């Protein structure tokens, strides 16, 4: 069981580059990469709030619970 971060899918859907999102959030590209690649151990609610504001989405659009062995759901 794990939480999967689908940030890259939302960014593609919203046509936003990593550089643009990192600049809007005020975080480094390195930290954004850690989040996008599911390497983050935690996410601050304030960061999640800013991501949702920048991408005009809901937290559930970004975070997904999956059972072990399941692939993350692809957004249309």
N, CA and C atoms as a LAMMPS dump frame, in Angstrom:
ITEM: TIMESTEP
0
ITEM: NUMBER OF ATOMS
228
ITEM: BOX BOUNDS ff ff ff
-5.0000000000000000e+02 5.0000000000000000e+02
-5.0000000000000000e+02 5.0000000000000000e+02
-5.0000000000000000e+02 5.0000000000000000e+02
ITEM: ATOMS id mol type element x y z
1 1 1 N 0.852 -1.178 0
2 1 2 C 0 0 0
3 1 3 C 0.89 1.231 0
4 2 1 N 0.552 2.179 -0.858
5 2 2 C 1.35 3.394 -0.898
6 2 3 C 0.558 4.529 -1.528
7 3 1 N 1.084 5.719 -1.335
8 3 2 C 0.54 6.913 -1.95
9 3 3 C 1.414 7.247 -3.151
10 4 1 N 0.783 7.428 -4.3
11 4 2 C 1.489 7.763 -5.528
12 4 3 C 1.207 9.224 -5.852
13 5 1 N 2.247 9.938 -6.254
14 5 2 C 2.112 11.339 -6.645
15 5 3 C 1.987 11.399 -8.163
16 6 1 N 0.851 11.875 -8.639
17 6 2 C 0.581 11.989 -10.075
18 6 3 C 0.79 13.415 -10.582
19 7 1 N 1.737 14.107 -9.983
20 7 2 C 1.969 15.506 -10.321
21 7 3 C 2.342 15.676 -11.79
22 8 1 N 3.164 14.792 -12.321
23 8 2 C 3.575 14.924 -13.718
24 8 3 C 2.388 14.833 -14.667
25 9 1 N 1.413 13.979 -14.355
26 9 2 C 0.229 13.857 -15.207
27 9 3 C -0.609 15.132 -15.199
28 10 1 N -0.757 15.72 -14.024
29 10 2 C -1.534 16.966 -13.913
30 10 3 C -0.806 18.099 -14.631
31 11 1 N 0.513 18.132 -14.508
32 11 2 C 1.283 19.176 -15.184
33 11 3 C 1.117 19.091 -16.698
34 12 1 N 1.13 17.878 -17.244
35 12 2 C 0.917 17.709 -18.685
36 12 3 C -0.485 18.163 -19.061
37 13 1 N -1.464 17.742 -18.265
38 13 2 C -2.861 18.11 -18.533
39 13 3 C -3.044 19.628 -18.517
40 14 1 N -2.348 20.304 -17.596
41 14 2 C -2.466 21.758 -17.46
42 14 3 C -1.436 22.504 -18.306
43 15 1 N -0.594 21.752 -19.038
44 15 2 C 0.424 22.333 -19.915
45 15 3 C 1.371 23.268 -19.169
46 16 1 N 1.883 22.779 -18.034
47 16 2 C 2.814 23.572 -17.239
48 16 3 C 4.142 22.826 -17.121
49 17 1 N 5.225 23.524 -17.36
50 17 2 C 6.555 22.926 -17.272
51 17 3 C 7.009 22.84 -15.814
52 18 1 N 7.982 22.009 -15.583
53 18 2 C 8.559 21.88 -14.242
54 18 3 C 9.163 23.203 -13.796
55 19 1 N 9.841 23.863 -14.704
56 19 2 C 10.463 25.152 -14.371
57 19 3 C 9.417 26.171 -13.952
58 20 1 N 8.339 26.25 -14.698
59 20 2 C 7.283 27.211 -14.369
60 20 3 C 6.654 26.888 -13.017
61 21 1 N 6.363 25.608 -12.77
62 21 2 C 5.746 25.238 -11.496
63 21 3 C 6.697 25.495 -10.336
64 22 1 N 7.951 25.126 -10.484
65 22 2 C 8.931 25.369 -9.417
66 22 3 C 9.022 26.861 -9.103
67 23 1 N 9.029 27.694 -10.14
68 23 2 C 9.08 29.144 -9.926
69 23 3 C 7.83 29.651 -9.219
70 24 1 N 6.672 29.163 -9.621
71 24 2 C 5.421 29.589 -8.97
72 24 3 C 5.369 29.165 -7.511
73 25 1 N 5.932 27.988 -7.218
74 25 2 C 5.905 27.471 -5.849
75 25 3 C 7.029 28.031 -4.991
76 26 1 N 8.056 28.546 -5.637
77 26 2 C 9.21 29.043 -4.891
78 26 3 C 10.053 27.909 -4.33
79 27 1 N 10.128 26.793 -5.071
80 27 2 C 10.952 25.657 -4.647
81 27 3 C 11.975 25.353 -5.732
82 28 1 N 12.994 24.601 -5.37
83 28 2 C 14.023 24.263 -6.337
84 28 3 C 13.525 23.183 -7.296
85 29 1 N 14.156 23.12 -8.45
86 29 2 C 13.835 22.061 -9.409
87 29 3 C 14.129 20.697 -8.792
88 30 1 N 15.168 20.631 -7.979
89 30 2 C 15.531 19.378 -7.312
90 30 3 C 14.41 18.897 -6.398
91 31 1 N 13.856 19.792 -5.596
92 31 2 C 12.761 19.417 -4.7
93 31 3 C 11.499 19.05 -5.47
94 32 1 N 11.229 19.742 -6.555
95 32 2 C 10.076 19.401 -7.383
96 32 3 C 10.275 18.02 -8.004
97 33 1 N 11.48 17.734 -8.442
98 33 2 C 11.788 16.428 -9.026
99 33 3 C 11.581 15.299 -8.021
100 34 1 N 11.992 15.52 -6.785
101 34 2 C 11.794 14.523 -5.728
102 34 3 C 10.307 14.229 -5.56
103 35 1 N 9.503 15.257 -5.582
104 35 2 C 8.058 15.084 -5.441
105 35 3 C 7.47 14.379 -6.669
106 36 1 N 7.844 14.827 -7.86
107 36 2 C 7.309 14.242 -9.092
108 36 3 C 7.678 12.77 -9.242
109 37 1 N 8.843 12.387 -8.752
110 37 2 C 9.336 11.023 -8.941
111 37 3 C 9.013 10.1 -7.768
112 38 1 N 8.051 10.502 -6.945
113 38 2 C 7.604 9.682 -5.807
114 38 3 C 8.723 9.338 -4.842
115 39 1 N 9.673 10.244 -4.662
116 39 2 C 10.779 10.027 -3.732
117 39 3 C 10.557 10.767 -2.412
118 40 1 N 9.552 11.628 -2.357
119 40 2 C 9.286 12.424 -1.153
120 40 3 C 8.711 11.537 -0.054
121 41 1 N 9.155 11.767 1.164
122 41 2 C 8.634 11.041 2.33
123 41 3 C 7.416 11.748 2.909
124 42 1 N 7.305 13.051 2.638
125 42 2 C 6.203 13.844 3.181
126 42 3 C 5.998 15.073 2.305
127 43 1 N 4.801 15.651 2.396
128 43 2 C 4.491 16.895 1.693
129 43 3 C 3.785 17.806 2.682
130 44 1 N 4.258 19.018 2.81
131 44 2 C 3.598 19.983 3.689
132 44 3 C 2.267 20.383 3.08
133 45 1 N 1.284 20.576 3.946
134 45 2 C -0.019 21.033 3.46
135 45 3 C 0.113 22.372 2.754
136 46 1 N 0.993 23.236 3.222
137 46 2 C 1.172 24.537 2.565
138 46 3 C 1.699 24.355 1.142
139 47 1 N 2.592 23.381 0.936
140 47 2 C 3.106 23.099 -0.404
141 47 3 C 2.005 22.503 -1.274
142 48 1 N 1.248 21.567 -0.721
143 48 2 C 0.138 20.965 -1.449
144 48 3 C -0.883 22.027 -1.836
145 49 1 N -1.154 22.946 -0.939
146 49 2 C -2.075 24.05 -1.207
147 49 3 C -1.583 24.888 -2.386
148 50 1 N -0.303 25.216 -2.403
149 50 2 C 0.252 26.034 -3.476
150 50 3 C 0.27 25.285 -4.802
151 51 1 N 0.526 23.986 -4.766
152 51 2 C 0.487 23.17 -5.986
153 51 3 C -0.927 23.188 -6.56
154 52 1 N -1.91 22.979 -5.702
155 52 2 C -3.31 22.978 -6.149
156 52 3 C -3.712 24.331 -6.706
157 53 1 N -3.241 25.393 -6.072
158 53 2 C -3.55 26.75 -6.553
159 53 3 C -2.913 26.975 -7.934
160 54 1 N -1.64 26.61 -8.073
161 54 2 C -0.915 26.839 -9.327
162 54 3 C -1.487 26.019 -10.482
163 55 1 N -1.931 24.789 -10.18
164 55 2 C -2.42 23.897 -11.234
165 55 3 C -3.945 23.861 -11.325
166 56 1 N -4.615 24.643 -10.481
167 56 2 C -6.079 24.69 -10.449
168 56 3 C -6.655 23.276 -10.391
169 57 1 N -6.263 22.549 -9.323
170 57 2 C -6.71 21.169 -9.158
171 57 3 C -6.986 20.881 -7.681
172 58 1 N -7.414 19.682 -7.396
173 58 2 C -7.689 19.239 -6.034
174 58 3 C -6.57 18.303 -5.574
175 59 1 N -6.353 18.174 -4.26
176 59 2 C -5.324 17.257 -3.761
177 59 3 C -5.489 15.83 -4.285
178 60 1 N -6.726 15.379 -4.443
179 60 2 C -6.977 14.041 -4.954
180 60 3 C -6.585 13.86 -6.41
181 61 1 N -6.4 14.966 -7.126
182 61 2 C -5.915 14.878 -8.499
183 61 3 C -4.427 14.543 -8.52
184 62 1 N -3.738 14.901 -7.456
185 62 2 C -2.289 14.746 -7.373
186 62 3 C -1.891 13.487 -6.611
187 63 1 N -2.595 13.212 -5.514
188 63 2 C -2.253 12.08 -4.658
189 63 3 C -3.233 10.938 -4.862
190 64 1 N -2.698 9.731 -4.962
191 64 2 C -3.526 8.553 -5.199
192 64 3 C -3.049 7.404 -4.317
193 65 1 N -3.975 6.721 -3.676
194 65 2 C -3.671 5.537 -2.875
195 65 3 C -3.751 4.316 -3.778
196 66 1 N -2.706 3.494 -3.767
197 66 2 C -2.715 2.257 -4.558
198 66 3 C -2.245 1.096 -3.697
199 67 1 N -2.834 -0.065 -3.948
200 67 2 C -2.382 -1.289 -3.295
201 67 3 C -1.03 -1.675 -3.894
202 68 1 N -0.22 -2.417 -3.164
203 68 2 C 1.056 -2.887 -3.698
204 68 3 C 0.828 -3.67 -4.971
205 69 1 N 1.638 -3.411 -5.972
206 69 2 C 1.533 -4.13 -7.226
207 69 3 C 0.6 -3.499 -8.225
208 70 1 N -0.208 -2.524 -7.826
209 70 2 C -1.108 -1.842 -8.755
210 70 3 C -0.368 -0.708 -9.439
211 71 1 N -0.711 -0.455 -10.692
212 71 2 C -0.198 0.71 -11.386
213 71 3 C -1.069 1.888 -11.022
214 72 1 N -0.485 3.103 -11.065
215 72 2 C -1.3 4.281 -10.791
216 72 3 C -2.267 4.498 -11.931
217 73 1 N -3.408 5.069 -11.617
218 73 2 C -4.457 5.335 -12.598
219 73 3 C -4.022 6.481 -13.496
220 74 1 N -4.177 6.309 -14.784
221 74 2 C -3.829 7.347 -15.745
222 74 3 C -5.008 8.297 -15.909
223 75 1 N -4.706 9.596 -15.939
224 75 2 C -5.761 10.597 -16.164
225 75 3 C -5.99 10.76 -17.646
226 76 1 N -7.23 10.978 -18.034
227 76 2 C -7.556 11.186 -19.461
228 76 3 C -7.345 12.615 -19.824
